[in-house]
Amino acid sequence: FREDGFLVLEHFFSLEECDSMRSSIQRILDGMEVPPHCRTEFSTKEEEQLQSQGSSDYFLTSGDKVRFFFEKGVLDERGNFLIAKEKSVSKIGHALHAHDPVFKQITHSSKVQQPGIGGEVTPHQDATFLHTEPLGKVLGFWIALEDAMEENGCLWFIPGSHTSGITRRMVRAAQGASTCVEFVGSEPAYDDSKFIPVPISKGGLIVIHGEVVHKSEMNSSGFSRHVYTFHVMEAKGTKWSKENWLQPTPELPFPPLYT
Protein backbone atom coordinates (compact mmCIF):
# COMPACT_ATOMS: atom_id res chain seq x y z
CA PHE A 1 0.00 0.00 0.00
CA ARG A 2 2.77 2.47 0.89
CA GLU A 3 4.60 1.73 -2.37
CA ASP A 4 1.69 1.49 -4.84
CA GLY A 5 -1.10 3.55 -3.24
CA PHE A 6 -3.61 0.69 -3.20
CA LEU A 7 -4.01 -2.73 -1.64
CA VAL A 8 -6.11 -5.70 -2.80
CA LEU A 9 -7.60 -7.98 -0.13
CA GLU A 10 -9.48 -10.89 -1.71
CA HIS A 11 -12.43 -12.50 0.13
CA PHE A 12 -12.51 -9.70 2.72
CA PHE A 13 -16.30 -9.96 3.00
CA SER A 14 -18.33 -13.15 2.69
CA LEU A 15 -20.59 -13.91 -0.28
CA GLU A 16 -23.53 -13.72 2.12
CA GLU A 17 -22.55 -10.19 3.21
CA CYS A 18 -22.34 -9.13 -0.45
CA ASP A 19 -25.76 -10.62 -1.21
CA SER A 20 -27.21 -8.87 1.83
CA MET A 21 -26.01 -5.49 0.53
CA ARG A 22 -27.36 -6.20 -2.95
CA SER A 23 -30.75 -7.21 -1.51
CA SER A 24 -30.85 -4.03 0.54
CA ILE A 25 -30.17 -1.95 -2.59
CA GLN A 26 -32.96 -3.75 -4.46
CA ARG A 27 -35.36 -2.87 -1.64
CA ILE A 28 -34.21 0.77 -1.77
CA LEU A 29 -34.63 0.85 -5.57
CA ASP A 30 -38.14 -0.58 -5.28
CA GLY A 31 -39.10 2.46 -3.22
CA MET A 32 -37.17 5.00 -5.32
CA GLU A 33 -39.04 8.22 -6.03
CA VAL A 34 -37.11 11.06 -7.66
CA PRO A 35 -39.00 14.06 -9.11
CA PRO A 36 -38.10 14.55 -12.80
CA HIS A 37 -36.51 17.97 -12.15
CA CYS A 38 -34.12 16.36 -9.62
CA ARG A 39 -32.96 13.52 -11.86
CA THR A 40 -29.23 14.00 -12.35
CA GLU A 41 -26.87 12.06 -14.60
CA PHE A 42 -23.66 11.04 -12.82
CA SER A 43 -20.37 11.73 -14.59
CA THR A 44 -16.69 12.01 -13.70
CA LYS A 45 -15.84 14.12 -16.77
CA GLU A 46 -15.20 17.72 -15.72
CA GLU A 47 -17.48 19.50 -18.22
CA GLU A 48 -20.34 17.07 -17.61
CA GLN A 49 -19.84 17.27 -13.84
CA LEU A 50 -20.31 21.03 -13.87
CA GLN A 51 -23.39 20.74 -16.10
CA SER A 52 -25.10 18.00 -14.10
CA GLN A 53 -23.94 17.54 -10.49
CA GLY A 54 -22.41 21.02 -10.40
CA SER A 55 -25.68 22.76 -11.12
CA SER A 56 -27.81 20.49 -8.94
CA ASP A 57 -28.76 21.30 -5.37
CA TYR A 58 -30.09 17.71 -5.24
CA PHE A 59 -26.48 16.52 -5.54
CA LEU A 60 -24.86 19.16 -3.35
CA THR A 61 -27.19 18.50 -0.40
CA SER A 62 -27.00 14.69 -0.61
CA GLY A 63 -24.27 14.26 2.02
CA ASP A 64 -26.69 13.30 4.79
CA LYS A 65 -29.34 11.62 2.62
CA VAL A 66 -29.92 8.60 0.37
CA ARG A 67 -30.31 9.94 -3.17
CA PHE A 68 -30.11 8.52 -6.67
CA PHE A 69 -27.91 9.51 -9.63
CA PHE A 70 -28.34 8.10 -13.09
CA GLU A 71 -26.28 6.80 -16.01
CA LYS A 72 -25.76 9.00 -19.05
CA GLY A 73 -28.35 8.62 -21.78
CA VAL A 74 -31.15 7.10 -19.69
CA LEU A 75 -33.21 10.30 -19.34
CA ASP A 76 -34.98 12.37 -21.97
CA GLU A 77 -34.88 16.17 -21.98
CA ARG A 78 -37.79 16.30 -19.52
CA GLY A 79 -36.15 13.90 -17.06
CA ASN A 80 -38.34 10.91 -17.98
CA PHE A 81 -36.75 7.45 -17.98
CA LEU A 82 -35.95 5.91 -21.35
CA ILE A 83 -35.30 2.48 -19.79
CA ALA A 84 -36.53 0.70 -16.64
CA LYS A 85 -35.73 3.02 -13.75
CA GLU A 86 -34.03 0.32 -11.66
CA LYS A 87 -31.54 -0.28 -14.51
CA SER A 88 -30.82 3.44 -14.95
CA VAL A 89 -29.10 4.09 -11.61
CA SER A 90 -25.34 4.75 -11.66
CA LYS A 91 -24.82 5.67 -8.01
CA ILE A 92 -26.73 5.90 -4.74
CA GLY A 93 -25.32 8.33 -2.17
CA HIS A 94 -24.17 9.60 0.07
CA ALA A 95 -25.43 8.41 3.46
CA LEU A 96 -26.25 4.71 3.06
CA HIS A 97 -23.86 4.11 5.95
CA ALA A 98 -26.10 6.19 8.23
CA HIS A 99 -29.62 5.35 7.10
CA ASP A 100 -29.51 1.69 6.05
CA PRO A 101 -28.79 -0.87 8.79
CA VAL A 102 -27.07 -3.34 6.45
CA PHE A 103 -24.61 -0.76 5.10
CA LYS A 104 -24.12 0.74 8.55
CA GLN A 105 -23.12 -2.67 9.91
CA ILE A 106 -20.69 -3.28 7.04
CA THR A 107 -19.11 0.17 7.29
CA HIS A 108 -18.53 -0.16 11.04
CA SER A 109 -17.74 -3.87 11.05
CA SER A 110 -14.79 -5.15 13.05
CA LYS A 111 -13.11 -6.14 9.77
CA VAL A 112 -13.02 -2.53 8.58
CA GLN A 113 -11.88 -1.27 11.99
CA GLN A 114 -8.67 -3.32 11.81
CA PRO A 115 -5.68 -0.98 11.90
CA GLY A 116 -3.46 -0.83 8.81
CA ILE A 117 -5.51 -1.45 6.20
CA GLY A 118 -21.11 0.74 -14.63
CA GLY A 119 -20.25 3.47 -16.49
CA GLU A 120 -16.76 4.70 -17.27
CA VAL A 121 -15.00 6.52 -14.44
CA THR A 122 -12.28 8.75 -15.85
CA PRO A 123 -8.80 8.90 -14.26
CA HIS A 124 -8.94 10.84 -11.01
CA GLN A 125 -7.68 11.19 -7.45
CA ASP A 126 -10.20 11.03 -4.62
CA ALA A 127 -8.44 13.93 -2.89
CA THR A 128 -9.58 16.18 -5.77
CA PHE A 129 -13.07 15.90 -4.29
CA LEU A 130 -12.33 15.01 -0.66
CA HIS A 131 -9.55 17.41 0.35
CA THR A 132 -7.87 17.46 3.74
CA GLU A 133 -5.09 19.45 5.36
CA PRO A 134 -2.62 17.84 5.43
CA LEU A 135 -3.15 15.53 2.45
CA GLY A 136 -2.79 11.77 2.78
CA LYS A 137 -5.47 11.35 5.46
CA VAL A 138 -8.30 9.84 3.37
CA LEU A 139 -8.71 6.15 2.51
CA GLY A 140 -11.27 4.75 0.09
CA PHE A 141 -12.83 1.34 0.69
CA TRP A 142 -14.03 -0.28 -2.56
CA ILE A 143 -15.97 -3.51 -1.96
CA ALA A 144 -16.83 -5.81 -4.87
CA LEU A 145 -20.38 -7.13 -4.46
CA GLU A 146 -19.87 -9.11 -7.66
CA ASP A 147 -16.77 -10.26 -9.54
CA ALA A 148 -15.11 -7.18 -11.08
CA MET A 149 -13.03 -8.18 -14.11
CA GLU A 150 -11.64 -6.27 -17.08
CA GLU A 151 -14.73 -7.15 -19.12
CA ASN A 152 -17.24 -5.57 -16.72
CA GLY A 153 -15.31 -2.57 -15.43
CA CYS A 154 -12.68 -3.41 -12.81
CA LEU A 155 -10.48 -0.65 -11.41
CA TRP A 156 -7.22 0.39 -13.08
CA PHE A 157 -4.38 2.11 -11.17
CA ILE A 158 -1.11 3.91 -11.86
CA PRO A 159 1.06 2.31 -9.13
CA GLY A 160 3.02 4.84 -7.11
CA SER A 161 1.05 7.84 -8.38
CA HIS A 162 -0.01 8.76 -4.84
CA THR A 163 3.37 10.38 -4.16
CA SER A 164 3.05 13.40 -6.46
CA GLY A 165 0.28 15.39 -4.75
CA ILE A 166 -2.78 16.77 -6.56
CA THR A 167 -3.14 19.46 -9.23
CA ARG A 168 -6.92 19.93 -9.30
CA ARG A 169 -9.73 20.39 -6.78
CA MET A 170 -13.50 20.49 -7.00
CA VAL A 171 -14.74 23.16 -4.58
CA ARG A 172 -18.01 24.85 -3.70
CA ALA A 173 -18.52 27.88 -5.93
CA ALA A 174 -19.07 31.36 -4.53
CA GLN A 175 -22.66 32.38 -3.89
CA GLY A 176 -24.29 33.67 -7.06
CA ALA A 177 -22.08 31.63 -9.42
CA SER A 178 -23.69 29.83 -12.34
CA THR A 179 -22.83 26.41 -10.87
CA CYS A 180 -22.75 25.07 -7.31
CA VAL A 181 -19.19 23.76 -7.68
CA GLU A 182 -16.15 24.61 -9.77
CA PHE A 183 -12.74 23.13 -10.53
CA VAL A 184 -9.54 24.85 -9.46
CA GLY A 185 -6.38 23.78 -11.28
CA SER A 186 -6.21 21.20 -14.04
CA GLU A 187 -5.87 17.45 -14.36
CA PRO A 188 -2.69 16.35 -16.17
CA ALA A 189 -2.89 14.05 -19.17
CA TYR A 190 -2.20 10.55 -17.89
CA ASP A 191 -0.24 7.98 -19.90
CA ASP A 192 -2.65 5.09 -20.54
CA SER A 193 0.25 2.64 -20.71
CA LYS A 194 1.00 3.23 -17.01
CA PHE A 195 -2.39 1.95 -15.83
CA ILE A 196 -2.65 -1.67 -14.68
CA PRO A 197 -5.96 -3.56 -14.31
CA VAL A 198 -6.86 -4.80 -10.82
CA PRO A 199 -9.55 -7.49 -11.14
CA ILE A 200 -11.08 -8.75 -7.91
CA SER A 201 -13.56 -11.41 -6.89
CA LYS A 202 -16.89 -10.93 -5.18
CA GLY A 203 -16.30 -10.07 -1.52
CA GLY A 204 -12.88 -8.57 -2.18
CA LEU A 205 -11.79 -5.16 -0.86
CA ILE A 206 -9.48 -2.61 -2.48
CA VAL A 207 -8.07 0.01 -0.10
CA ILE A 208 -7.36 3.20 -2.07
CA HIS A 209 -5.00 6.01 -1.08
CA GLY A 210 -6.67 9.40 -1.54
CA GLU A 211 -4.05 10.57 -4.03
CA VAL A 212 -3.50 7.47 -6.19
CA VAL A 213 -4.70 7.88 -9.80
CA HIS A 214 -7.35 5.33 -10.77
CA LYS A 215 -10.18 4.78 -13.22
CA SER A 216 -12.56 2.16 -14.57
CA GLU A 217 -13.45 1.48 -18.20
CA MET A 218 -16.97 1.29 -19.54
CA ASN A 219 -18.76 -1.96 -18.77
CA SER A 220 -19.68 -3.27 -22.21
CA SER A 221 -20.29 -6.84 -21.05
CA GLY A 222 -23.61 -8.47 -20.26
CA PHE A 223 -22.76 -8.62 -16.55
CA SER A 224 -23.32 -5.98 -13.88
CA ARG A 225 -20.56 -4.83 -11.52
CA HIS A 226 -22.12 -3.72 -8.26
CA VAL A 227 -19.83 -2.07 -5.72
CA TYR A 228 -20.14 -0.46 -2.29
CA THR A 229 -17.66 2.32 -1.59
CA PHE A 230 -17.04 4.62 1.35
CA HIS A 231 -14.21 6.79 2.63
CA VAL A 232 -12.62 7.22 6.05
CA MET A 233 -10.54 10.15 7.26
CA GLU A 234 -7.97 10.12 10.03
CA ALA A 235 -9.45 12.72 12.35
CA LYS A 236 -6.48 13.42 14.62
CA GLY A 237 -4.55 16.45 13.41
CA THR A 238 -6.59 16.64 10.19
CA LYS A 239 -8.78 19.46 8.87
CA TRP A 240 -11.65 18.68 6.48
CA SER A 241 -11.76 21.46 3.89
CA LYS A 242 -14.79 23.73 4.14
CA GLU A 243 -14.52 24.11 0.36
CA ASN A 244 -15.29 20.41 -0.26
CA TRP A 245 -18.64 19.81 -1.94
CA LEU A 246 -19.47 17.20 0.72
CA GLN A 247 -19.98 18.68 4.17
CA PRO A 248 -21.21 17.23 7.47
CA THR A 249 -24.52 18.62 8.72
CA PRO A 250 -25.93 19.17 12.22
CA GLU A 251 -28.35 16.32 11.50
CA LEU A 252 -25.56 13.99 10.35
CA PRO A 253 -22.02 14.88 11.41
CA PHE A 254 -19.31 12.55 10.17
CA PRO A 255 -19.61 9.47 12.40
CA PRO A 256 -16.55 8.00 14.09
CA LEU A 257 -15.56 4.63 12.61
CA TYR A 258 -15.28 3.04 16.03
CA THR A 259 -18.93 3.05 17.06
N, C-alpha and C positions, 0 to 999 in steps of 0.2 A: 504493500500500500504506500509506504513512504517513497519508494522508488518510482512506481508507475502512476500513482494517483487514483488507483481503483483496486478492489479486491473482490474476487469471486469466491463465494461460499456455496457450493452445491448442497442441495437437500437441507437447507437451513430450516425451512418450515415443512411440515408434513403435507401430503397430498390432501388429507382431510381438512387441514387449516386453509389450504388454497381453495378447496371446493366450498368451504363455509363462506369465505369472502366473496366468491363469485355468486353464490346463492343470495347473499345479502345485497349485492349490487342489482341482481335481477329483481328483487323485491322493491328496491328503491326506484328502478326504472319503471316498474309497473305503476308506481304512483306518481311518475314525473308529470308535472304541469309547469310549462314555461310559456308565458304570454309571448305571442309572435314578436312584439317589439323588443323583447329581451333576449331573443335567440341569437347567440353569438357564435361565429365560426372560430375555432381555435387554430392558431398558427404560430410558428416560431420564426417566420420570416419577418424582418424588421418592418417593411412597408405594410404588410398585411396585419401585423400586430397593432400598429398605430391606428389602422383603419377599423379594426374590429374590437379587440380587447381594449385598445387605448382610448377609444371613444365611448366605452360602455361602462356606465356606473354599475351595471349588473355584475361585471367582472371585478371592478375595483373594490366593491364592498362585499366580496364573496369570502373574505378571510375567515369569518366566523360562521359561515353558513354552508349548506350542501347545495351547490348549484351545478348546472349542466352546460357544457360547451360542446359544440358540434363540429363534425368534419367539414372540410371544404366541399362545396358543391351539393350539399344535401338540402339546402333551403332555397326557395325561390325569392324573388325580390321583395315579396311581402312577408317573408319569414315563415311560409308554410313548408311543411316537410315534403320532399320529393320521393323519399323512401320511408319505410317503416321507422317510426321515431326511435325505437329501441336499438336499431342498427345505425343510427345517425350520430350517436354520441361519441366524441373523441376523448373527453375528459370530464370527470366529476370532481369538484373541489369547492372549498379547500379545507373543510372542517369535518371530514368523515371520521377522523380520529377522536373528535369530541362528541359527535351526535349519534354515531352508530356503535352499538356495543361490541359488535364483532371486530370492527376496525380499531376501536379503542383498546380492546384486549390485545390485539396483535401488536399495535404500536408500543404499548407499555409492557409487553411480555418480558419475562426474565431473560429470554434469548437475546432480545434487542438491548437490554440493559447491561449485557456483559461488557466490561471495559475492553477497549482495544479494537474494537472492530467497526400500429394503426396507420396513423398517417406518418409521413416523413417528419422527422424532427431534425432541423438543420444544426450544423455544428455550433456548439455554444458552451459557455461555462455557467454553472449555476450561480456563481457569485455575481454575475452580471445583473441578476434579478434579486438575489438575496445577499445584500452587501453587509459586511460587518467591519468594525474597526477594533482590533486589527483583522486582516484577512486570515483565511486558513482555519476558521472556527466553525464552519458549516459542513456537515456530512449529509449526503443523500443516501437513502435506503431504497433500493429498487428491487422489488420482490416479484418474481415470475410466478403468476398464477396459472400459466400454461407454459409448455416448452417454447422458448424464444430462440429461434434459429435464424440463419441468414435469410432463409426464404420468407419468413413472416415478420421480419423487422427487429432482429436482435440489436443490442447496442454495439457501437463501434467507438474505440478510444484512440487518442494519440498518447501512448505511454510517455510519462515524464513531463507532459505539458502543463502540469499543475505548478511548476516551479518558476513560471515566467510572469506571474501576476495577471491582471486583467486590463483591457484597453477600452472597454465599453460598459456602460451601466444603463439600466432602464430605471428611471426615477419618476416620481409624481411631478406632473407639470404644474406651473404656477397657476393660481386661480385666474380664470378668464381665458386660458389658452384654448386652442381649438381641440386639443385632445387631453385626456386625463393623465397620460404618461408621455414621456419623451425619452429618446436615447441620447446619452452624452458620450462622446468618443465614437470610435468606429471599430468594427470587428475586422481583424486581419484576414487575408485570404489564406485558408489552410490548404496544405498539400495533401490531396486525397490519398497519395501513396503511403502516407505516414499513419493512416488509420488502420487498426486491426479489429476484426470482428470478435465479439465476445458472446458466443452462444451459451445458453444456460438452460438447464432442465427445470421443469415445474417444481416449485418449492425452493428454488435457489435464490440467493441474495447477492446483489452486487452493491458494495459500499463505495460511494463515489465522493472523492474530494471535491470541494466547492469550486476549485479552479482548474480541474482537469477538463480538457476539451473532449466532448463526446457528441454523438449523433445517433440517429437510427434511420435506415432507409425505408422507403415506402413498402408497405406490406402488399405485395401483388399476388400472394398465394391465396388458396381457398381456406386458410386456417386463421382464426383470430389469434391475438397475442395480448391477453389481458394482463395488466400489471398493477400493483399497488405501490405507490411511492410516497415517501414523506421525508422531511428533513429535520435534523436536530442541530442545535447550536450550543456550543460550550458557553455557558452563561458567565462563568467567573472571568472577570477582567475583559469582557467583550461588550461592545456597544452595537445594538441593532440600529441600522441607519433609519432615521426618520424620513428619508427620501425614498425608501423602498416602497414599491406599490402595495405590498402585503404588510399590514400593520395589525398588532393586537388591538382588541377593543375592551372596554370595561366589562362587557358581557362575556367575552372569551379572551382573557389574557393568554399568552403562550404558556401551556401547561408544563410543569417539570416532568422530565422523563421518568423519574423515580417516584411514581405515585401508585 
